[in-house]
Amino acid sequence: MKATDILPGLGRTYAAAAAYRDVGRVIFPHRGATIGEFRTAFIRSKGFRFEYRETSSSGQMRDRSSRRTCSIRVERGRLVDVSGFESSRESIGLAVASMTGITFGAAHNVLRLLLPNEIPGRALSEAPSAGLVRTFIVEGDTCFAMRLKEWSAEEIIVDEEFVLRRVDGVGRSISRRPTTGVGESRLSQVLVYEPELFAKEPRDLTLDW
């Protein structure tokens, strides 16, 4: 399978989903630390809820009482709750955009795929240029790692059902090796997803986790 087949499949799969939920983590690989956790609940006929909880900041673990938590809740096309960050309550798209930087892209990536006509911005599935880096098996599922060129992510991993499993942020040369003087590229962040997509809305799935 080629990247030119996988990316459109990713977009179609999420746009057609009746429901979706996930839990995930934001990791800084060069620190070896999880800095945030997030979760999403989406029911197409009802709305969605997204929550992000900070677990550490700048490599330092904070006291639990000072860790930041932010969330957004939308019901039947109406923004009913915004918590932990400042944003206009008049636009769902603006509220998601306001969370994007805080959550290292986690708020935007999946919601943009699920709601392509409502959430603005760059969708991972719309990258103009991508190449298949490798194919591998994880717990019996075939997964495809793709390098995106000049886009909002450097590499993504999608499984054979066109479900997003991982997003690697754009790498930056942040230090120089003493022996060569060459910049060492490090990933800015990695988002890891544990997702579930549904073709039909499960009766037991709610926006209250």
C-alpha positions as a Markdown table, in Angstrom:
| # | Residue | x | y | z |
|---|---|---|---|---|
| 1 | Met | 0.0 | 0.0 | 0.0 |
| 2 | Lys | 1.2 | 3.5 | -0.8 |
| 3 | Ala | 1.1 | 6.7 | 1.2 |
| 4 | Thr | -1.1 | 8.2 | -1.5 |
| 5 | Asp | -3.7 | 5.4 | -0.7 |
| 6 | Ile | -3.3 | 5.6 | 3.1 |
| 7 | Leu | -3.8 | 9.3 | 3.6 |
| 8 | Pro | -7.1 | 9.6 | 1.8 |
| 9 | Gly | -8.3 | 6.4 | 3.6 |
| 10 | Leu | -7.5 | 8.1 | 6.9 |
| 11 | Gly | -9.6 | 11.1 | 6.0 |
| 12 | Arg | -12.5 | 9.0 | 4.8 |
| 13 | Thr | -12.5 | 6.7 | 7.8 |
| 14 | Tyr | -12.7 | 9.5 | 10.3 |
| 15 | Ala | -15.2 | 11.6 | 8.4 |
| 16 | Ala | -17.6 | 8.6 | 8.1 |
| 17 | Ala | -17.2 | 7.4 | 11.8 |
| 18 | Ala | -20.4 | 7.4 | 13.8 |
| 19 | Ala | -18.5 | 7.6 | 17.0 |
| 20 | Tyr | -15.0 | 7.6 | 18.3 |
| 21 | Arg | -13.1 | 7.6 | 21.6 |
| 22 | Asp | -9.5 | 7.5 | 22.7 |
| 23 | Val | -7.0 | 8.0 | 25.4 |
| 24 | Gly | -3.5 | 9.2 | 24.6 |
| 25 | Arg | -0.2 | 10.6 | 25.8 |
| 26 | Val | 2.1 | 13.5 | 24.8 |
| 27 | Ile | 5.7 | 12.4 | 25.2 |
| 28 | Phe | 9.0 | 14.4 | 24.9 |
| 29 | Pro | 11.3 | 11.6 | 23.6 |
| 30 | His | 14.6 | 13.5 | 24.4 |
| 31 | Arg | 13.4 | 13.9 | 28.0 |
| 32 | Gly | 12.0 | 10.4 | 28.3 |
| 33 | Ala | 8.9 | 11.8 | 29.9 |
| 34 | Thr | 5.2 | 11.9 | 29.4 |
| 35 | Ile | 4.2 | 15.5 | 29.8 |
| 36 | Gly | 0.5 | 15.2 | 29.2 |
| 37 | Glu | -2.5 | 12.9 | 28.9 |
| 38 | Phe | -5.6 | 13.4 | 26.8 |
| 39 | Arg | -8.9 | 11.7 | 26.0 |
| 40 | Thr | -11.6 | 12.2 | 23.4 |
| 41 | Ala | -15.3 | 11.2 | 23.2 |
| 42 | Phe | -17.2 | 11.8 | 20.0 |
| 43 | Ile | -20.7 | 10.9 | 19.0 |
| 44 | Arg | -21.7 | 12.3 | 15.7 |
| 45 | Ser | -25.4 | 12.8 | 16.6 |
| 46 | Lys | -24.6 | 14.4 | 20.0 |
| 47 | Gly | -21.2 | 16.2 | 19.9 |
| 48 | Phe | -17.8 | 15.7 | 21.4 |
| 49 | Arg | -15.7 | 16.2 | 24.5 |
| 50 | Phe | -11.9 | 16.6 | 24.7 |
| 51 | Glu | -9.8 | 16.9 | 27.8 |
| 52 | Tyr | -6.1 | 17.4 | 28.3 |
| 53 | Arg | -4.3 | 17.0 | 31.6 |
| 54 | Glu | -0.7 | 18.2 | 32.2 |
| 55 | Thr | 1.5 | 15.7 | 34.0 |
| 56 | Ser | 4.8 | 17.7 | 33.9 |
| 57 | Ser | 6.2 | 20.9 | 32.5 |
| 58 | Ser | 9.6 | 21.8 | 31.2 |
| 59 | Gly | 10.9 | 18.4 | 32.4 |
| 60 | Gln | 9.9 | 19.1 | 36.0 |
| 61 | Met | 7.1 | 17.2 | 37.8 |
| 62 | Arg | 4.7 | 19.7 | 39.3 |
| 63 | Asp | 2.6 | 19.4 | 42.4 |
| 64 | Arg | -0.7 | 17.8 | 41.4 |
| 65 | Ser | -2.7 | 20.8 | 42.5 |
| 66 | Ser | -0.8 | 23.1 | 40.1 |
| 67 | Arg | -1.0 | 20.9 | 37.0 |
| 68 | Arg | -3.0 | 22.4 | 34.2 |
| 69 | Thr | -6.2 | 20.7 | 32.9 |
| 70 | Cys | -8.2 | 22.1 | 30.0 |
| 71 | Ser | -11.3 | 20.8 | 28.2 |
| 72 | Ile | -13.9 | 21.5 | 25.7 |
| 73 | Arg | -17.4 | 20.1 | 25.3 |
| 74 | Val | -19.8 | 20.5 | 22.3 |
| 75 | Glu | -23.4 | 19.3 | 22.2 |
| 76 | Arg | -25.4 | 19.3 | 19.0 |
| 77 | Gly | -23.3 | 21.9 | 17.4 |
| 78 | Arg | -23.2 | 24.2 | 20.4 |
| 79 | Leu | -20.2 | 25.0 | 22.5 |
| 80 | Val | -21.4 | 24.3 | 26.1 |
| 81 | Asp | -18.2 | 24.3 | 28.1 |
| 82 | Val | -14.7 | 25.6 | 27.8 |
| 83 | Ser | -12.4 | 25.1 | 30.8 |
| 84 | Gly | -8.8 | 25.8 | 31.7 |
| 85 | Phe | -8.0 | 28.2 | 28.8 |
| 86 | Glu | -9.2 | 31.4 | 27.3 |
| 87 | Ser | -11.2 | 31.2 | 24.1 |
| 88 | Ser | -14.2 | 32.7 | 22.3 |
| 89 | Arg | -17.4 | 30.7 | 23.0 |
| 90 | Glu | -18.9 | 31.8 | 19.7 |
| 91 | Ser | -16.9 | 29.4 | 17.5 |
| 92 | Ile | -16.1 | 25.7 | 17.9 |
| 93 | Gly | -13.2 | 26.0 | 15.4 |
| 94 | Leu | -11.6 | 28.9 | 17.3 |
| 95 | Ala | -12.0 | 27.1 | 20.6 |
| 96 | Val | -10.2 | 24.0 | 19.2 |
| 97 | Ala | -7.5 | 26.2 | 17.7 |
| 98 | Ser | -7.0 | 27.8 | 21.1 |
| 99 | Met | -6.3 | 24.4 | 22.6 |
| 100 | Thr | -4.0 | 23.3 | 19.8 |
| 101 | Gly | -0.8 | 24.8 | 21.2 |
| 102 | Ile | -1.6 | 23.9 | 24.8 |
| 103 | Thr | -2.1 | 20.3 | 23.9 |
| 104 | Phe | 0.8 | 20.0 | 21.3 |
| 105 | Gly | -1.7 | 19.4 | 18.5 |
| 106 | Ala | -3.7 | 16.7 | 20.3 |
| 107 | Ala | -6.9 | 18.7 | 20.4 |
| 108 | His | -6.7 | 19.4 | 16.6 |
| 109 | Asn | -5.5 | 16.2 | 15.0 |
| 110 | Val | -8.4 | 13.9 | 15.5 |
| 111 | Leu | -11.2 | 16.5 | 15.7 |
| 112 | Arg | -10.1 | 17.9 | 12.4 |
| 113 | Leu | -10.4 | 14.5 | 10.8 |
| 114 | Leu | -13.8 | 13.7 | 12.4 |
| 115 | Leu | -15.3 | 17.1 | 11.5 |
| 116 | Pro | -13.6 | 18.3 | 8.3 |
| 117 | Asn | -16.3 | 20.8 | 7.5 |
| 118 | Glu | -16.3 | 22.4 | 11.0 |
| 119 | Ile | -12.8 | 22.4 | 12.3 |
| 120 | Pro | -10.4 | 24.6 | 10.2 |
| 121 | Gly | -6.7 | 24.0 | 9.7 |
| 122 | Arg | -4.3 | 21.4 | 8.3 |
| 123 | Ala | -5.6 | 17.8 | 8.4 |
| 124 | Leu | -3.0 | 15.1 | 8.6 |
| 125 | Ser | -4.8 | 13.4 | 5.7 |
| 126 | Glu | -4.3 | 16.4 | 3.4 |
| 127 | Ala | -0.5 | 16.5 | 3.4 |
| 128 | Pro | 0.5 | 17.3 | -0.2 |
| 129 | Ser | 3.5 | 15.0 | -0.1 |
| 130 | Ala | 4.2 | 11.9 | 1.9 |
| 131 | Gly | 6.3 | 8.8 | 1.7 |
| 132 | Leu | 5.9 | 5.3 | 3.2 |
| 133 | Val | 8.9 | 4.8 | 5.6 |
| 134 | Arg | 8.2 | 1.3 | 6.9 |
| 135 | Thr | 5.5 | -1.3 | 7.4 |
| 136 | Phe | 5.4 | -3.3 | 10.6 |
| 137 | Ile | 3.1 | -5.4 | 12.8 |
| 138 | Val | 1.8 | -4.4 | 16.3 |
| 139 | Glu | -0.3 | -6.9 | 18.2 |
| 140 | Gly | -1.4 | -8.5 | 15.0 |
| 141 | Asp | -2.3 | -5.2 | 13.2 |
| 142 | Thr | -0.3 | -4.0 | 10.2 |
| 143 | Cys | 0.8 | -0.5 | 10.6 |
| 144 | Phe | 2.3 | 2.1 | 8.2 |
| 145 | Ala | 4.7 | 4.8 | 9.2 |
| 146 | Met | 4.7 | 7.7 | 6.8 |
| 147 | Arg | 6.9 | 10.8 | 6.6 |
| 148 | Leu | 5.0 | 14.0 | 5.8 |
| 149 | Lys | 6.9 | 16.7 | 4.0 |
| 150 | Glu | 6.5 | 20.4 | 5.0 |
| 151 | Trp | 3.3 | 19.7 | 7.0 |
| 152 | Ser | 2.1 | 20.0 | 10.6 |
| 153 | Ala | 3.7 | 16.7 | 11.6 |
| 154 | Glu | 6.9 | 14.9 | 10.6 |
| 155 | Glu | 5.8 | 11.3 | 10.7 |
| 156 | Ile | 2.5 | 9.5 | 11.5 |
| 157 | Ile | 1.6 | 5.9 | 12.0 |
| 158 | Val | -1.7 | 4.6 | 10.7 |
| 159 | Asp | -3.0 | 1.0 | 11.0 |
| 160 | Glu | -4.6 | -1.2 | 8.3 |
| 161 | Glu | -8.0 | 0.1 | 9.2 |
| 162 | Phe | -6.9 | 3.7 | 8.5 |
| 163 | Val | -6.9 | 4.5 | 12.2 |
| 164 | Leu | -4.3 | 7.0 | 13.6 |
| 165 | Arg | -2.0 | 5.5 | 16.2 |
| 166 | Arg | 0.9 | 8.0 | 16.5 |
| 167 | Val | 1.9 | 11.5 | 15.4 |
| 168 | Asp | 5.5 | 12.7 | 15.6 |
| 169 | Gly | 6.0 | 16.4 | 15.8 |
| 170 | Val | 8.3 | 18.3 | 13.5 |
| 171 | Gly | 11.9 | 17.8 | 14.5 |
| 172 | Arg | 14.3 | 20.6 | 15.3 |
| 173 | Ser | 18.0 | 20.8 | 15.4 |
| 174 | Ile | 18.3 | 21.9 | 19.0 |
| 175 | Ser | 22.0 | 21.1 | 19.8 |
| 176 | Arg | 25.3 | 20.6 | 18.1 |
| 177 | Arg | 27.4 | 17.5 | 18.6 |
| 178 | Pro | 30.8 | 18.5 | 20.0 |
| 179 | Thr | 32.7 | 16.1 | 17.7 |
| 180 | Thr | 31.2 | 17.2 | 14.4 |
| 181 | Gly | 29.5 | 20.6 | 15.1 |
| 182 | Val | 26.4 | 19.2 | 13.2 |
| 183 | Gly | 23.0 | 20.0 | 14.6 |
| 184 | Glu | 21.3 | 17.0 | 16.2 |
| 185 | Ser | 17.6 | 16.6 | 15.2 |
| 186 | Arg | 15.2 | 15.7 | 18.0 |
| 187 | Leu | 11.5 | 15.2 | 17.9 |
| 188 | Ser | 9.7 | 18.0 | 19.6 |
| 189 | Gln | 6.9 | 15.7 | 20.8 |
| 190 | Val | 5.2 | 12.4 | 20.1 |
| 191 | Leu | 1.5 | 11.8 | 20.5 |
| 192 | Val | 0.4 | 8.2 | 21.1 |
| 193 | Tyr | -3.2 | 7.2 | 20.6 |
| 194 | Glu | -5.3 | 4.3 | 21.9 |
| 195 | Pro | -8.3 | 4.8 | 19.6 |
| 196 | Glu | -11.7 | 3.1 | 19.0 |
| 197 | Leu | -13.8 | 4.0 | 15.9 |
| 198 | Phe | -17.4 | 2.9 | 15.5 |
| 199 | Ala | -19.4 | 2.6 | 12.3 |
| 200 | Lys | -22.6 | 2.7 | 14.4 |
| 201 | Glu | -23.2 | 4.7 | 17.6 |
| 202 | Pro | -22.8 | 2.4 | 20.7 |
| 203 | Arg | -25.6 | 2.7 | 23.1 |
| 204 | Asp | -23.3 | 2.8 | 26.1 |
| 205 | Leu | -21.0 | 5.5 | 24.7 |
| 206 | Thr | -21.6 | 9.0 | 26.3 |
| 207 | Leu | -19.7 | 12.3 | 26.4 |
| 208 | Asp | -19.1 | 11.7 | 30.2 |
| 209 | Trp | -16.4 | 9.1 | 29.8 |
